Amino acid sequence: MWRRSPQPRSVLEDSLDYVHSPSLRGRFIVVGAFTIGLIAMIAIKLVFDYSERLADISYDRLLRSALLQIDENVGQSQGEISVDIPWSAFATLAQASDDRVFYKVESSDQGFITGYHDLDASPLLPVEQGTVQFFDRRYSGEIMRFAWLERYMTEPDASGTVRIVVAHTRLSREAMATSITQRAVHLIALVALVSIVLIVIGSQLVLRPLHRIEQQLEDRTPGDLTPLTLKTPRETYHLKMVINHFMERLQTNLAELENYTSNAAHQLRTPIASLKALAENARDIGKPEEQRAALEKIIGQCEALSDTVNFLLNQAVVSHRLQSQNMGLIDLVQPLQESCRAQALAAFRKGVMLSFEQEVESATIVGDTMAIEQMMQNLIENAVRYSLLEESSTPHEVVVRIVPRPNIYRVEVIDYGVGISDIDKERVFERFYRGRYDITGSGVGLSMVKDIADYHKASIQLQDTQPQGTTVIVDFPVYEMMGEQ
């Protein structure tokens, strides 16, 4: 039955789909590379800030030392403040040949004493006597690092405060920070590059189980729907189980389709053969009366064949609808009424009274209106067909009734015909089963009824009608009950 299709689609279509389809591995690599790049940028920014702080801390110590040495050499002679600037105060700061040092000493009483007169000596922070302050300020066209100190004079005959300011260019500080940053950047870039390479390699390893599943499915024959048995990681375990569940459902559908097709072919082959035999007999009959009778039989057989084909097509439509359409909230009373209206005229022409009785105004369930209408029409047609077999002086009657029960709505189709034997009750819902071949029918109506009832999670049973006949009972769960489940 199965044939391998060597090329169901063109190579060009497959290539275009492959090129335009998103890559899971590519996304994984891009997201990983972007994350690593973002982390690397943050790390570089933190290293740059740290290197600047480290350079300031290192050179601020030298600047503080120079400031304190100048402060130690501030004295008073003959009522005037004097400063003897030691050479050692600037010796360490002068190690950087490109840097320059500026200073200024002044007092509250005497004013400017020595140094650079235009050097701004105002502190950046609130004044704290005896505390060294460090801050950056522009002087002589460039940003410099300032060390500032103000203290009270301690000599017995002195008064007021003395203020000392030392400024140092930032060339050596920036060179030190740049050196530290460059080394850190090289290390961070190397780590980021290695991490991206590991992500590229790791993505291949992570996606390997998917490639194994793909390869195993690709190597299978079209008819092989056995479950996947290969071991997979936890992350792909549910994917494997979904694929197995899908193949199981597909296998079930294919098995039902094969069974349905073979049974349908058998059911169609018999009336077609009968038609051929009847047509040949009619051709060879010479008398018009006998030929007319033979033609009547052919017409009857054609009608039976038409009914069988219609039943098969209806079942195919309903089966497809049950598998493709989602159920919704419906009023069960509506499809019951529509089914009775659709069958009322046909039943009346056959001498059967069809009535509908309801004990509820509405009955909300979760279901499909079209499927329930098809189910009810099949039940009503069967009830009418079996009612006509019983000879009676009174009109034949079929009753469709809906009554409420705890957690269910009960639908009853009652006829007073010949009934169904206990043996046939166990098999009447099998597809193509016919308990009596003297009654016209296809054998698929009740099987469709059973499928629709199962789809709606409804139970179906057959009971004997008193004094005779058959009652088909279908119990639909109410909407609240299905919601709780």
N, C-alpha and C positions, 0 to 999 in steps of 0.2 A: 504493500500500500504506500509505503514511504519512498520518496525519491529525493535525492540530494539535488538541490538547486545550485549549480556551480557558480552562478553570478546573478543573484536576485536584483541587484542594482548595478548601475554602471560604475566603472572605476572612477570616472570624473566626479560623479555625485558623492561617492564615498570620500574622495580626496578633499572635496570642498567642505564636506561636513567635518572632516578631521581637522582641516586648517582653521575653520571658524569656531570650532568647539573650544570652550575654556579648558585650560590645563590645570588639573589639581596639583600636580607637582610644581608647575610654574608659580601658582599662587602661593604654595607653601614656601618656595624659595624666595619669592618677592617679599612676602610678609616677614620671613625670617631675616632677610638682608636688611629690610627697612628697620626692623626692631634693633638689630645689631648696630646699624648706622646711627640710629637715634641714641642708643646707649653710648656709642663711641663719642658722639658730639657732646653729650652731657658730661662724659668723663673728661674730655679735652677741656671743656669750659671749667670744670672743677679743678683740674690740674693747673690751668692758667691762673685762676684766682689764687690757688694755693702757692704757686711759684712766686707771684707778686707779693703775697704776704710774707713768704719766707725770705725773699730778698730784702723787704723793708725791715723785717725783724733783725736780719744779720747786719745791715748797714746802719740801722738805728742804734745799735749798740756802739758802733764806732762813733756815730754822731754824738751820742750821749757822753761817751768818754771824752771827746774833744770839748764839749760844752762844760763838763765838770772840771776839766783841767784849766780852762780859762777862768771859771768861777773861783777856783782855788787861788789864782794869782791876782784876784781883785783885792786891793788894799787901799788904805788912806794915808796920805802923807801931807802934813802941814795943812790940814783941813780940806784937801782935795782928794778925790778918788782917782786912783791910778791903776792901770792894768799892765802886767808884764806878760805878753802873749808867749807861751812856751812853744818851742819848735815841735815838740812831741805831740802837741794837740792836733796838728794837721798831718803828722807823718803817716799815720795809717790811712787817712782819707786821701792822701796824695799818691797812694799806690796805683790808683787808676789814673793813668796819664791824661785821659780825655776829660775827666771830671774836674770841676772847679768848686772852690769853697769860698763862701762869703760869710762875714760875721759882722756883728754890731754890738757895742756895749754902751749903755746909757743908764742914767740914774734919774730918780724923781726930782732931786734937788739940783743937780748939776747939768742934767740934760745929756746931749751927745758927748761921749767920751772918746771912742775910737771905733775903727772899722769903716763900713760903707754907710755913708750918711743917708742915702736914699733907700736903704733896705727896710722894708715894712716890718716893724717890730710889734704890731698889734697881735695879740693871741687869737686863735680861732675859737677856743673854748673859754668858758668862764675862768677867771683868774683864780688859781690856787697857789698861794705862796709856797715856794720851795719844791714845787712839783714840775717836772719836765713834761712839756707838751710837744707832740709830733703832729705835723700837718703838712699838706701840700699846698703850694701857692706859686703863682706865676711871678717871675722876677727876671729881668733882663731878657725878655722875649721867650722864656721857656719855663716849664714846670719844674720846681725844685722842692726838695724835702727840707722842711724847717724843723729845728729843735729850739724850743723857747723855754726860758727859765727866768723867774722873778723871785727875789728874796729880800728880806730886810737886812740892812747893814748890821753887823754884829760888833763893830768896834765901839769902844766906850764913848768916844766923842762924836760918833757918826749917827746920822739919822736918815730916814727915808728908805727907799728901796733901790736896788740895782737890777737891771734887766739885761739879759744876755741872749742873743739870737745868733744861731749858726745855720747857714743854708748850704745845701750840697746838691749838685746836679744829679740827675737820675740815670745817667748813661750806664754806669756799672751795675746799677740795680736792674735795669731793663735787660742788660746783657746776661746777667745771672738768671733772671726769670725766663728769658728766651731759651737759654741753654737747657734749663730744666724742662721747659715745655716741649722742646723739640725731641728730647729723649723720650719723654712720656708719650708724645704723639706717635713716634716710631713704634714704640711697644704696643700702644693701643691699636694702631693700624695693622700690625702683624697679627695681634690676637683676633681682630675683627675679620681679617682675611682668612685666617685659619678656621674661624667659626663658620664663615659663609661656605668654605669648601666642605666642612663637615656637614653642614645642612644639606648641600647638594648631594653628598654621598648618602647621608642619612635618609633623605627623601626617597631615594631609590630603594633603600632597604625597607622603609616604612610601607611603600606602595607595592612591594613584591607580592604580598598575599593577594592583592587585587589582580595582579598580572597572572598569578597561578590560577585563580578562579576563572579569569578570562580565557587562559590557555586550555583549561580543562573543558570549558563549555565549547570552545572553538573546535576542539578535537573530536567532539561527539558527533554521532550520526543524527540526522534530524528527528528520528523517532526515539532517541534515547532520552528519557525523562526521569531516570533514576536519580535519587538525591545525591548531592555532593557530599563526599566523605573525607575530603582532605582536611587536615588540621589547620586552623587559622587562629590568629590572635583574637583577644576578646573584642577589640574594636571592629573587626570584620565578622565576628561570629553571628551577630544578628542579621547582617547582610546575607550570609550563607543560609541562615534559617529562612529568611524571607524568600530567597530564590528557591529553596527546596519546597517551601509551602506553595509558591506559585506553580512550580512544576507538578506538584501533587494535584493541585486543582486543575491544571491543564490536562494531566493524565486522566483525571476523573471525567472531565468534559469530553476528551477524545474517546474514552471508552464508552461513554453514554452516546456520543455521536455515532460511533461504529455500530453499537447495538441498535440504536434508533434507525440508522440507515439500512441495516440488514433486515430488521423487522418490517420497516416501511416497504422495502423492495419486495419482501415476501407477501405483505398484505396487498400490494398493488399488482403483483404478478398474478395472483389468483383471480381477481375480477377481470383483468385484461384477457386472461386465457378463456374465462367463461364467456366474455363478450365475443371473442373470436369464434368459439364453438357455436354460440347462438346465431351469429351472423352467417356462418356456413350453413347451419340448418335452415335458416330463413331463406337463403339463396336457393336451396334444393327443394323447398316446399312448393308444390304446384298450386294447391288450393288457396284462394285468397283469404278465407277465414283463418286457416291454420297459419298462413304467412303473417296475417295481422297479429295473431296471438304471439307468434315468435318475436315480432317487432316490439310488442308491448313488453315482453321479457327483456329485450335488449335495452329499451328505454329505462326499465326499472333497474337493470344492472348498471347503466350509465349514471343514474341518479345515486346509486349506492357508491359507485366509484367516485363521483363528484363529492359526496359527503366525506368519504375517506380522505380525499386530497385536501378538502377544506379543513378537516380536523387536523391533518398533519401540518398544514400551513399555519393554522391558528396556534398550534402548540409550539411551532418554531418561533413565531412572533412573540408569544407570551414568555417562552424560555429566554429569548434574547432580552426582552424588556426586564425580566426579573434580575438578569445579570448586569444590566447596564444602567437601569434607572434607580434612583434613590427613593425610598418610601417617604411619605409625609403624612400629616394629620388629615384625615378624611372623616366624613360622616358615613357610617356603614349603611344607614337607611337609604341614602341616595342611590348607590349602585344596585341595591336590592329592588328598589322601585323601578329603576330603568330596565333591569333585566325582566321584570314581570311585564312591563309595558311592551318590550320587544317581543316576548313570546306569547303574549295574550291572544293576538289574532290567529297565529298559527295553531295554538292549542284549541281555540274555539272552532276553527274549521275542521279539526279532527274530532270534535265532539267532547272536548275536555274543558271543564270550567277551572280557570286559574284564578286564585284569589291571593291577596296579600294582607297579612295581619301584623300589626305592630303594637307593642305595648310601651314603646318609648318614642319620644318625638325626635330624638337624635342620639347617635351612638358614636362617640369619637374614638377612633383607633388609629394606629400607625399602619398605613397600608398603601396599596396602589389601586385606584378606582377601576382602571381598565381590566386589570387582572381579576379583580373580584367579580366584575360584570361577566367576564368570560367564564369564570367558575360557576356562577349562578345559572347562566344560560345552559351550560352543559348539564347541570343537575336538573333543571326544569325540563329540558328535552328528554333526558332519561326517564324522568317521572311520567311525562306524557306518553312516551313510547311503551312503558310497561303497564300503564293504566289501560291502554287500548286492548291488551291481550285478555283482559277479564271481561267476560260477558256479563252485562248488567242491564236491568231495566231502567235504572236511574242514571242520570248523567254522570259520567266520570268526573272526578274532582282531584285537583292538585292544589295544595295549600303551602304557601311560603310564609313563614312566621319568624319574627325576631322578638326575643324576650330577654330581659335583663336577668343576670345571675350574679352572685358575688364574684367580683373581679373579672367577669367575662360577659360577653354578649353572645347569646345562643341563637343561631340561625337554623331553622328546621325546614326541610323540604319534604312534605308528606304526600304520599300517593296511596291509593287504595286498589292497586293492581294485583298482579300475581305474586309479588314479593320476590325476595332473593333467598336462596337456600343458604344454610349455615356454612356449607363447604365453599360456595361461591363468594360468600362475604369475606373470606380470608384472602381472596385473590383478585377481586374485582378492580382493585386499584393498581394492578400490574399492567404495564403497557401492552396493548394488543391482546389482552386476555378477554375472551368472550365466553360467558357461561352457557349461552344458548345461541346457536348459530341460525336458528329459525327467526331470530329477531335481527332486523337490519341494524348495523352499527359498525364502527371502525375499531373499537377496542382501545381508543386513546383518550376518550373523554374523561373517564374517571381517574385515569393516571394523571392527566393535566390538573384535575381538581385536587388531587393529593399533593402535587408539586406546589400549587398556589397556596394551599393551606399550610404546608410546611414552611414556605417562604414567609408567611405572616405569623409564624409560631402559633398556629391554630391547631387544635385537635379535631379529628374527624372520626365519626363512628356511624355504624348502621344498626338500626333497630327495626323490629317488626311493628307494623301498624296494626292496631286492633280495629276490626276483626281480621283484616288482612291488608297486605301491602308492605311498603318499606318507608321508613323515615330516616333521612340523612341528616345528621346533626353535626354542625360545625361550630366550635366554641372559639371566639376571637377574644384575646386578652384586651382589656380596656386600656386606654392610653396611660392612666396613672400607674397601672401595674407594670407596664413596659418601661416607664420612666424610672420606677424604683429599681428595676433590674439593671 
